[in-house]
Amino acid sequence: MALLSCYVDVPGFVRGAMGVETASLLGGNSVLASAVTQGATSLSVTDGTNFAAGVGWILDGPNSEQIALSGVAGTTLTLSAGVQAAHGAGACVATGGTAGALPDVLVRASAWVEGYCGQGKPGNASDPQLWAQARNERYRLPGPHAVLDPAGVLTVRPLHFPVQAVTALMLDWGQGQTWSLDVTQIEFPESARSFDVPPPIPVVGTTGFLVAPGGLPRAWSDIALSRSGPIWVETTYTGGLTPGALPPDFVQAVCWVACHLLSYRENPTGAAERRLGKKVLVSRLRGDTADASLLLRDAMRALEPYRNRPF
């Protein structure tokens, strides 16, 4: 099974979703007492209570994974197959309970958040994770992710953000016509949703028909007005959220999505209103036709700054 992406572990959910009953959704619930390397077939946890053979989860950010426990001896968990990634001490380890599995719900909530935020490439080459890592991407200029404004500023909006660093930036006309731009002159707006390249900017690369003496572009307008064919912007950058330092509003949004999924335990049909004796459960605002629960609407508002919004 491939590695999973999980943005909230069990302790984080308990802190962010006060009042939600979790006892019936958890069997064993502990953390690693010591680090493990990739391929390890045993785990040492700080508390082995309620762990038993069966399915379990290690919730460790971008390296989360489902595991198969074959035996438990005190605080040592034996696995039927080695772990797929290394994990540090303190990573959450948990199993499901009698009425469901909270770790699995947190993984599903994380996947929903990734789909809603829409960062990354669609299709078979998708990279929906919101975690920070080095990526290489290519966009058409002008297009949804690269524009040249009237002031001559080239603005690039990568598929993953916030942008933390840009290590390479190149313009490509095809047929060997390329310019490698000086990334030290890049400016980052406060949100780090995009980055700007102010004109003029030194270039290093092949001699092209738009290059003036000295290797500088005559003007950025030459690029925009070129009839030579499509122009592409290619960049290598690091963008995304840093594991261990997630924004509180983002973490709370994931908790709300998990609570929304858990709410189907009491309201399996997703009805807007349900009466159970003296108890009345109202899942949505009266008159709301959006068909989204209050929890999901709160999550959507909190996730708005993390949604992929092209030009």
Rosetta blueprint (number, residue, H / E / L):
1 M L
2 A L
3 L L
4 L E
5 S L
6 C L
7 Y L
8 V L
9 D L
10 V H
11 P H
12 G H
13 F H
14 V H
15 R H
16 G H
17 A L
18 M L
19 G L
20 V L
21 E L
22 T L
23 A H
24 S H
25 L H
26 L L
27 G L
28 G L
29 N E
30 S E
31 V E
32 L E
33 A L
34 S L
35 A L
36 V E
37 T L
38 Q L
39 G L
40 A L
41 T L
42 S E
43 L E
44 S E
45 V E
46 T L
47 D L
48 G L
49 T L
50 N L
51 F L
52 A L
53 A L
54 G E
55 V E
56 G E
57 W E
58 I E
59 L E
60 D L
61 G H
62 P H
63 N H
64 S E
65 E E
66 Q E
67 I E
68 A E
69 L E
70 S E
71 G E
72 V E
73 A E
74 G L
75 T L
76 T E
77 L E
78 T E
79 L E
80 S L
81 A L
82 G L
83 V L
84 Q L
85 A L
86 A L
87 H E
88 G L
89 A L
90 G L
91 A L
92 C E
93 V E
94 A E
95 T E
96 G L
97 G E
98 T L
99 A L
100 G E
101 A L
102 L H
103 P H
104 D H
105 V H
106 L H
107 V H
108 R H
109 A H
110 S H
111 A H
112 W H
113 V H
114 E H
115 G H
116 Y H
117 C H
118 G L
119 Q L
120 G L
121 K L
122 P L
123 G H
124 N H
125 A H
126 S L
127 D L
128 P L
129 Q L
130 L L
131 W E
132 A L
133 Q E
134 A E
135 R E
136 N E
137 E E
138 R E
139 Y E
140 R E
141 L E
142 P L
143 G E
144 P L
145 H L
146 A E
147 V E
148 L E
149 D L
150 P L
151 A L
152 G L
153 V L
154 L E
155 T E
156 V E
157 R L
158 P L
159 L L
160 H L
161 F L
162 P L
163 V E
164 Q E
165 A E
166 V E
167 T E
168 A E
169 L E
170 M E
171 L E
172 D E
173 W E
174 G E
175 Q L
176 G L
177 Q E
178 T E
179 W E
180 S E
181 L E
182 D L
183 V H
184 T H
185 Q H
186 I L
187 E E
188 F L
189 P L
190 E L
191 S L
192 A L
193 R L
194 S L
195 F E
196 D E
197 V E
198 P L
199 P L
200 P L
201 I L
202 P L
203 V E
204 V E
205 G E
206 T L
207 T L
208 G L
209 F L
210 L L
211 V E
212 A L
213 P L
214 G L
215 G L
216 L L
217 P E
218 R L
219 A L
220 W H
221 S H
222 D H
223 I H
224 A H
225 L H
226 S L
227 R L
228 S L
229 G L
230 P L
231 I E
232 W E
233 V E
234 E E
235 T E
236 T E
237 Y E
238 T E
239 G E
240 G L
241 L E
242 T L
243 P L
244 G L
245 A L
246 L L
247 P L
248 P H
249 D H
250 F H
251 V H
252 Q H
253 A H
254 V H
255 C H
256 W H
257 V H
258 A H
259 C H
260 H H
261 L H
262 L H
263 S H
264 Y H
265 R H
266 E L
267 N L
268 P L
269 T L
270 G L
271 A L
272 A L
273 E E
274 R E
275 R E
276 L E
277 G L
278 K L
279 K E
280 V E
281 L E
282 V E
283 S L
284 R L
285 L L
286 R L
287 G L
288 D L
289 T L
290 A L
291 D L
292 A L
293 S L
294 L H
295 L H
296 L H
297 R H
298 D H
299 A H
300 M H
301 R H
302 A H
303 L H
304 E H
305 P H
306 Y H
307 R L
308 N L
309 R L
310 P L
311 F L
